[in-house]
Amino acid sequence: MTVTALQTDIVWNDIPYNLATAEQLIKDSAGADLYVLPEMFSTGFITQPDGNAEPEGGTTLQWMLRMAKETQAAITGSVAVQTSQGDYRNRMYFVKPDGTFAYYDKHHLFTYAGEHQHYTAGTEPVIVLWRGVRIMLQVCYDLRFPCFSRNNSKPSTLNSKPSTPYDLCIYVASWPESRRAVWDVLLRARAIENQCYVIGVNRIGDDPVCHYNGGTTIISPYGKVDATAPDDAIAAITSPLDLERLHAFRMKFPVLNDADSISLK
């Protein structure tokens, strides 16, 4: 499977502009099976969603559905959403060309910026299957909490079903330049400890609070960088995922068999 990660310069709360910019990047990078966009890629990181968040099924999701159909590829990224129950979620959609989609609601809300005061945290990890690849969905601050995304094949008290190792973990983010060194290190750590591919997609540019300089990267299960975007530049990076190599690595060096199985409740 071929993946393309899109590093965008998000204009604050300008949905039409941001979607048009992302669409052009996708069209200029035709041929991928999966396109990955940053956290809240259509608005920037909104900490106060009242009056700014989209309804479920809003403009950004409709755009993702259209783009997935036109490109015959999956599209993923997060959106500030107000649910039909009235609460707000930082929701990472994973949209397929046939019009179906899954979503993951960010579990670790960024308390430092007050995200927890306005958004409701998701409670369950989400793994989607796309073209033979099992994909774990994660958002920004989740990167700091490895237990929630631990990759192993043992039964867990997290849910009633035995887990199956995923092949790819995606982190979409609005991760500021001031903490960029942490981003770079933890992405590689998550790939190594979970014996999987990792894609980290971050934005560039400015919002009312922070400056962002990117760091979008695709990392192999060995912890090596397969592709990376230049800092402070709009960019699309593309890399194939070699599942045969991944599975052979896991069989030769079966780290996941020795992983801890823990309760997250």
ABEGO torsion letter per residue (X at the ends): XBBBBBBBBBBBGBAAAAAAAAAAAAAAABGBABBBBBBGAAAEBBABABGABBBBGBAAAAAAAAAAAAAGBBBBEBBBBBBAAGBBBBBBBBBBAAGBBBBBBBABBBAAAGAAAABBBBABBBBBBBGGBBBBBBBEAAAABAAAABBBABBBAABABBBBBBABBBBBBBBBAAAAAAAAAAAAAAAAAAGBBBBBBBBBEBBAABBBAEGBBBBBAAGBBABBBBBGBBBBBBBBBBAAAAAAAAAABBAAAABBBBBAX
